[in-house]
Amino acid sequence: MANIIPFIGLRYNTNKIPNLASVVTPPYDIIDETAQVRYYAEHPANVIRLELGLEFPNDDENNNRYTRAAEYMQRWIEEDILVYESKPALYFYQQEFNIQGNTVVRNGFICGLKVEAYDKGNILPHEETLSKPKEDRLRLLRATQANFSSIFGLYSDPEKTIDSALQAAISDTSPTSELVDEVGETHRLWVITDNETIRTVVEAMKDKKIFIADGHHRYETALEYAQEMEAKGLPGYDYVMITLVNLYDQGLIILPTHRVVKNLEGFDLEAFRVKLGSYFNVRPFGSADQLSAFLKAMEEQGEDQQVFGMYGQNGVLYILSLRPNVEITQALPNDKSEAWKRLDVAVLDNLVLDHMLGIGASQRKNQEYLAYTKDAQWAVQQVDKGLYQVAFFLNPTRVKEVVDVAQARDKMPQKATYFYPKLLTGLVINHLAKNISG
């Protein structure tokens, strides 16, 4: 099902760039304007110039962020700042990070994935995409013929056949490159060119489905570009760079995205709490200084029922659990799968925010009445300061829930998943033209 290949990666030359941390960035879609300028200043060869170049008032069709990206890449190749691998490789990628005071390691591997339409059922998305980001990524791909940011994909291998083969290939060897990024997370990369290991992994992936965790816009852009090139009589551009992680990897973490609400006219917390009682058991838990214990209790209760939390300007944390046998189907879209309807976030967004508070899908998207955050403490502080009226807390979406929704050919609600940590941009670049010509 999944057709993967090794590829000739383009990587920073550590003889010229000994401090790799100065030239890598997070993925483009989480870089704001302030960070963009900071990365520009970090190093003259920072990958930001390729992945998310600055725009200038005098930009035109012949001189713009996309054409400049192509020029930078070609110049850095000529100056040996970027160098090609000697032969096709798979790249074992390890991330070490801290989550809730614990050190966690996530393992994956970078390869080329043959793109195909979702309706074939081999590559499954879990979220909707927007046209504007896809147009941006398509213009960059046309100009550079390169993937700078890797797509993040998941596959199921409970026996860990692929992990074992990759681990055996790198055993007793030091990483080819290693760096600590700006938030203190460690990234290690091994280059694997052993033919037997590559053959084992490629063959083992042939019966796997790929679930896209992050990078839907990049995947759909790669598919459109491949179709464009095929129409021009230029086949072979149908592989995209992806980092694949086993669903059974212990370092696979999804963080929740909480909601904080503002600008509701006439909002009365006590009246709203009574209204919630029609659908939920609303149980006071304690004050804001018990937030950690509250989130833990939410997670424990959420193992066998739909649960989320609430905090209002009365300073009280509440755990809300859906009452047994309560009918909520009128508040949920008819065209959604049962897997989708079982999501905590689906109930919160549709029953509570939309049906009860009048914050519909378009308003949730433009964030007129709410904001999204991964920081529960920040959400509490915003309510305490009076900047927001009420906060809602979610448990992390489970990996199984993502898979179930994808297999049902459905899409997750907005801001339902945040796979942590993000993959670094700049560790490996996939120059499609090079991999076609060899």
C-alpha positions in Angstrom: 0.0 0.0 0.0 2.7 2.5 1.0 5.3 2.9 -1.7 8.4 4.4 0.0 12.0 4.9 -1.3 15.3 6.1 -0.1 16.5 9.3 -1.6 19.6 11.4 -2.1 19.3 14.0 0.7 20.7 17.5 0.6 22.2 18.4 3.9 24.1 21.2 5.5 27.9 20.7 5.3 29.0 20.6 9.0 32.6 21.5 7.9 31.1 24.9 6.9 28.2 25.0 9.3 29.4 23.4 12.5 26.5 24.7 14.6 23.4 23.2 12.9 21.1 24.8 15.5 21.8 28.2 13.8 20.4 27.1 10.4 17.3 25.0 11.2 13.8 26.1 12.1 10.4 24.7 13.1 8.0 24.0 10.2 6.9 27.1 8.3 3.3 27.0 9.5 4.1 27.8 13.1 6.6 30.6 12.4 5.2 34.1 12.9 6.7 37.3 11.5 8.8 38.0 14.6 10.4 34.5 14.5 10.9 34.8 10.8 13.0 37.9 11.2 14.9 36.3 14.1 15.8 33.2 12.0 17.0 35.5 9.2 19.4 37.2 11.7 20.5 33.8 13.2 22.7 32.9 10.2 23.1 34.0 6.6 22.4 30.4 5.5 19.4 29.7 7.7 16.9 27.5 6.0 14.2 30.2 6.6 15.4 31.8 3.4 14.4 28.7 1.5 11.3 27.7 3.5 9.6 31.0 4.3 11.5 33.9 2.7 10.7 37.5 3.5 8.5 39.5 1.2 9.4 43.0 0.0 7.3 45.9 -1.5 9.0 45.7 -4.9 8.5 42.0 -5.4 7.3 41.0 -8.8 6.9 37.9 -10.9 10.6 37.6 -11.5 11.9 38.5 -8.1 10.0 37.3 -5.1 10.3 35.0 -2.0 10.0 31.9 -4.3 12.6 32.9 -6.9 15.0 34.0 -4.1 14.6 30.6 -2.4 15.7 28.9 -5.6 18.6 31.2 -6.0 19.8 30.7 -2.4 19.5 26.9 -2.7 21.5 26.9 -5.9 24.2 29.2 -4.5 24.5 27.2 -1.3 25.0 24.0 -3.4 27.6 25.7 -5.5 29.4 26.9 -2.3 29.2 23.5 -0.7 27.1 24.9 2.1 24.6 22.3 1.1 25.9 18.9 0.0 24.2 15.9 -1.5 24.4 12.4 0.0 26.7 10.1 -1.9 23.9 7.6 -2.6 20.2 7.1 -1.7 19.5 6.8 2.0 16.9 6.5 4.7 17.4 8.8 7.6 16.7 7.6 11.2 15.5 10.6 13.1 15.4 10.7 16.9 13.9 13.5 19.0 14.5 13.7 22.8 12.3 16.1 24.7 10.6 16.8 28.1 6.9 16.4 28.7 5.4 17.0 32.2 8.8 16.6 33.8 9.6 13.3 32.0 12.3 12.8 29.3 10.7 11.2 26.2 12.3 9.9 23.0 10.4 9.6 19.7 11.9 7.6 16.8 11.1 7.9 13.2 12.7 7.7 9.7 12.7 10.0 6.8 12.1 8.7 3.3 10.3 9.5 0.0 6.6 8.6 -0.2 4.9 8.1 -3.5 1.9 10.5 -3.6 -1.6 9.4 -4.6 -5.2 10.5 -4.2 -6.7 9.9 -0.8 -9.6 8.0 -2.3 -7.3 5.0 -3.0 -7.4 4.5 0.8 -3.6 4.0 1.3 -2.8 7.5 2.5 -5.4 8.9 4.9 -5.7 12.5 6.1 -7.4 13.5 9.3 -7.9 17.3 8.9 -9.2 19.8 6.4 -6.9 22.0 4.3 -7.2 25.6 3.1 -6.5 26.9 -0.4 -4.2 29.8 0.5 -1.5 27.8 2.2 -1.5 25.2 -0.6 -1.1 28.0 -3.2 1.9 29.3 -1.3 3.5 25.9 -1.0 2.8 25.1 -4.7 4.6 28.3 -5.8 7.6 27.4 -3.7 7.7 23.8 -5.0 7.5 25.0 -8.6 10.4 27.5 -8.1 12.7 25.2 -6.1 11.6 21.6 -7.0 12.4 20.7 -3.4 10.8 19.7 -0.1 12.3 21.6 2.8 9.8 20.6 5.6 9.0 17.0 6.0 5.4 15.7 6.2 4.8 13.8 9.5 3.1 10.4 8.9 2.1 7.5 11.1 2.0 3.7 10.3 1.0 0.7 12.3 3.7 -1.9 13.1 2.9 -3.5 16.5 5.7 -6.1 16.1 8.1 -3.2 15.5 9.8 -5.0 12.5 10.8 -1.7 11.0 12.0 -0.2 14.2 14.2 -3.3 14.9 15.8 -3.1 11.4 16.5 0.6 11.7 17.8 0.3 15.3 20.1 -2.6 14.2 21.5 -0.5 11.4 22.5 2.4 13.7 23.6 0.3 16.8 27.0 1.2 18.0 27.2 4.2 15.7 27.2 7.9 16.6 24.6 10.2 15.0 25.6 11.7 11.7 24.4 15.0 13.1 23.1 16.1 16.5 21.8 19.4 17.8 19.9 21.0 20.6 17.3 23.5 19.4 16.1 26.8 20.8 13.7 25.2 23.2 16.2 22.6 24.5 15.0 19.6 22.5 17.7 17.2 21.1 17.6 16.1 17.5 19.7 13.2 16.2 20.0 12.0 12.6 21.6 8.9 11.2 22.2 8.3 7.5 21.3 4.7 6.5 22.6 3.5 3.2 22.9 -0.2 3.9 21.0 -2.0 1.1 19.7 -4.8 3.2 18.2 -2.5 5.8 16.6 -0.3 3.1 15.2 -3.4 1.4 13.7 -4.7 4.7 12.1 -1.4 5.5 10.7 -0.8 2.0 9.2 -4.3 1.8 7.8 -4.0 5.3 6.0 -0.8 4.5 4.2 -2.2 1.4 1.3 -3.5 3.5 1.0 -0.4 5.6 -1.5 2.5 5.4 -0.1 6.0 6.1 -2.0 8.3 8.4 -1.0 12.0 7.9 -0.4 13.5 11.3 1.0 16.9 10.2 1.6 18.4 6.7 -1.7 17.9 4.9 -1.1 21.1 2.9 2.3 19.9 1.8 1.0 16.5 0.8 -1.8 17.8 -1.3 0.6 20.3 -2.9 3.0 17.6 -3.7 0.3 15.6 -5.4 -0.9 18.6 -7.4 2.7 19.3 -8.5 3.3 15.7 -9.5 0.1 15.8 -11.7 1.3 19.1 -13.2 4.7 17.6 -14.2 3.1 14.4 -15.5 0.8 16.5 -17.7 4.0 18.2 -19.1 5.5 14.8 -19.9 7.9 15.0 -17.0 7.2 11.9 -14.8 9.0 11.1 -11.6 8.1 14.0 -9.5 5.6 11.9 -7.5 7.6 11.4 -4.3 7.5 13.7 -1.3 9.7 13.7 1.8 8.0 12.3 4.9 9.0 11.3 8.4 7.3 8.1 9.5 6.6 7.2 13.1 5.2 3.9 14.3 1.8 4.3 16.1 3.3 2.1 18.8 6.3 4.3 19.4 6.4 5.3 23.1 7.4 8.9 22.2 4.3 9.6 20.1 2.6 12.4 22.0 -0.5 14.4 21.2 -1.2 17.6 23.2 -4.7 19.0 23.7 -5.7 22.4 22.5 -7.9 24.3 25.0 -10.4 27.0 24.2 -11.0 30.3 25.9 -14.1 32.3 25.2 -14.7 36.1 25.1 -17.0 38.8 23.8 -20.3 37.0 24.7 -23.0 39.6 25.4 -24.9 39.0 28.6 -22.9 35.9 29.5 -23.8 34.7 33.0 -21.7 31.9 34.4 -24.2 30.6 36.9 -27.0 30.5 34.4 -24.7 28.8 31.9 -23.7 26.2 34.5 -27.4 25.4 35.1 -27.9 25.1 31.4 -25.0 22.7 31.1 -26.7 20.4 33.7 -29.2 19.4 31.0 -26.4 17.4 29.3 -23.5 17.1 31.7 -22.7 16.2 35.2 -21.1 19.4 36.3 -18.8 18.7 39.3 -16.8 21.5 41.0 -13.2 20.3 41.5 -11.4 23.2 43.2 -9.6 26.4 42.7 -7.0 27.4 40.0 -4.1 26.4 42.2 -5.2 22.8 41.8 -4.9 22.9 38.0 -2.4 20.1 37.7 -4.5 17.7 39.8 -7.6 18.8 37.9 -6.1 18.0 34.5 -4.9 14.6 35.8 -8.4 13.8 37.2 -9.9 14.9 33.8 -7.6 12.5 32.0 -8.4 9.6 34.3 -12.1 10.1 34.0 -11.8 10.5 30.3 -10.6 7.0 29.8 -14.2 5.6 29.7 -16.4 8.6 29.0 -16.6 12.0 27.2 -15.1 14.6 29.6 -13.8 18.1 29.5 -13.1 20.9 32.0 -14.3 24.4 32.6 -13.0 27.5 34.5 -15.0 30.7 35.0 -14.5 34.1 36.6 -15.8 32.7 39.9 -12.4 31.0 40.3 -13.8 27.4 40.3 -12.6 24.5 38.1 -15.4 22.1 37.0 -15.2 18.7 35.4 -18.0 18.1 32.9 -18.9 14.6 31.9 -21.6 13.7 29.4 -24.6 12.2 31.3 -25.6 8.6 30.3 -28.4 8.3 27.8 -28.5 12.0 27.0 -29.6 12.7 23.4 -27.1 15.1 21.7 -27.4 14.1 18.1 -29.4 17.3 17.2 -26.2 19.3 18.0 -23.9 17.1 16.0 -23.6 17.1 12.2 -25.6 14.3 10.5 -22.9 13.6 8.0 -20.2 12.7 10.5 -19.0 9.2 11.5 -19.6 7.5 14.8 -15.8 7.8 15.5 -16.0 11.5 15.0 -19.1 11.9 17.2 -17.2 10.1 20.1 -14.5 12.8 20.2 -14.6 15.1 23.2 -13.7 18.0 21.0 -16.7 17.3 18.7 -19.0 17.5 21.7 -17.4 20.7 23.1 -17.3 22.5 19.7 -20.8 21.6 18.5 -22.9 21.0 21.6 -21.4 23.6 24.0 -19.7 26.3 21.8 -22.2 26.2 18.9 -25.5 24.9 20.2 -25.4 26.5 23.7 -23.2 29.6 23.3 -23.8 30.4 19.6 -20.2 30.2 18.5 -20.5 28.6 15.1 -18.0 26.9 12.9 -17.1 30.1 10.9 -16.7 32.1 14.2 -14.5 29.4 15.7 -12.3 29.6 12.6 -11.9 33.3 12.6 -11.5 33.3 16.4 -13.8 36.3 16.9 -15.1 34.8 20.2 -12.4 32.5 21.3 -8.7 31.7 21.2 -6.9 28.4 21.2 -4.0 27.5 23.5 -1.9 24.5 24.5 -1.1 26.2 27.8 -3.8 25.5 30.4 -2.2 27.9 32.9 -2.3 30.7 30.4 -6.1 30.0 29.9 -6.7 30.3 33.6 -4.7 33.6 33.8 -6.7 35.1 30.9 -10.0 34.4 32.7 -8.6 35.7 36.0 -7.6 38.9 34.3 -11.1 39.4 32.9 -9.8 39.2 29.3 -11.8 36.1 28.7 -15.1 34.9 30.2 -14.7 31.2 30.5 -12.1 28.5 29.6 -12.7 25.0 28.4 -10.0 22.3 28.8 -9.7 19.1 26.7 -7.9 15.8 27.3 -5.3 14.9 24.6 -6.9 13.2 21.6 -5.8 9.6 21.5 -3.8 8.3 18.6 -6.4 5.6 18.2 -9.1 8.2 17.8 -7.1 9.9 15.0 -6.8 6.6 13.3 -10.4 5.7 13.7 -11.6 9.0 12.3 -9.2 8.7 9.4 -10.3 5.1 8.6 -13.9 6.3 8.6 -12.8 8.7 5.9 -13.7 11.6 8.1 -11.7 14.7 9.2 -11.0 15.8 12.8 -12.6 19.0 14.1 -10.4 22.2 14.0 -7.6 22.3 16.5 -8.2 18.7 17.7 -4.6 17.5 17.5 -1.2 18.9 18.2 1.5 16.3 17.6 4.5 17.2 19.8 7.2 18.0 19.2 7.2 19.4 15.6 9.8 18.1 13.1 12.7 20.3 12.4 13.1 21.9 9.0 16.6 21.9 7.5 18.0 18.6 8.7 17.4 17.0 5.3 16.1 18.5 2.0 14.6 16.5 -0.8 15.7 18.0 -4.1 13.3 16.3 -6.4 15.2 17.1 -9.6 18.3 15.6 -8.2 16.6 12.4 -7.3 15.1 12.0 -10.8 18.4 12.6 -12.6 20.5 10.7 -10.0 
